[in-house]
């Protein structure tokens, strides 16, 4: 099963993915399908744990070899997921990806049964606060990212690409709601 986590910048997609990976007590596990990216790692991110951080030249070389199932440019940086990532999933695993709206469209075209979930917050000021905490030294960057978050949320509200929405005001409650959704989806999918 493929789970696509999407939402505006700063909503907590990566935090949600980490919570899912740590969750115990289910008959399946959540496995991240790591994306290759040309952006620099954030202070808390690690190569081969959060992303595969590579140079533009390396990315273009892999793209030329048809290595990626999808490749996009977001915020001036390249992102792509290896074709082999999904093929390696076992039936007791849920492959999880953090993607933007375009990534949802691309992956749903490749895998129409993927579960696409939009994470949101009830007050966009929460995102501004999260972005500020993450990038306290760069107010201009925070303003740019916050404007992008508002655009992303507006776009999803006007023309939804995700089938489901999960509130992520409180990460623990959002994670519980998402796990219940995945359980229901897995059960119902077997009857489709």
Steps between C-alpha positions, in 0.01 A plus 500: 500500500618851419420793733557849361532771764445848366418841638625854510858585586552484876191292581707213642517240223847376592415502871192290421708256298739457795207437737359236265837325474523480880145369546472148644217252540370460147515203265707712262775759519537843345806523279628826353565506128783748501524770240819615334544876513749765398418730791726526801401311815339689785694487828297206632495299174730211418605354167334163426262550793293801398605537137781402269681833462683515167640762265324635190747312281434171681124553475515575127718194441251275681208664321673434167520130593121492565572427868207703633134405485426872526712811514387855575648840575366672812632828631793479259611156623461162333316212666454145374417152626674188376296259290623214718362648825145368460605165357688424823193536726364190669127442553537574872642846426341834418732705281483866602601800296499872572397673177357829380175527303678429171659194659154376601381536140806320362489212749123454474541474122761226553311336790128591497437307823748712700352664808556875468457702821513878538626614839368838611477724804192689614689832517775583249678705767608164645700444182658844526607414856643163393690654210642769726623241751661302217665801331532757779808657341332584166178704522488558122510127434226441759279759327558336160422153634191627682367660181563168324312314777199730456507444122525122545209492746288722272576279199405183686178658623405620150605186309568204732750236391488306830208273581522554875591780743652458846528784751856537629455770766626246754740244354394215729129537419576542130709184503225300674245623245731413211565149634124437529459622143776269373349203687157566348645554153703177513193303611270647239757480221504121527132499400539729197 
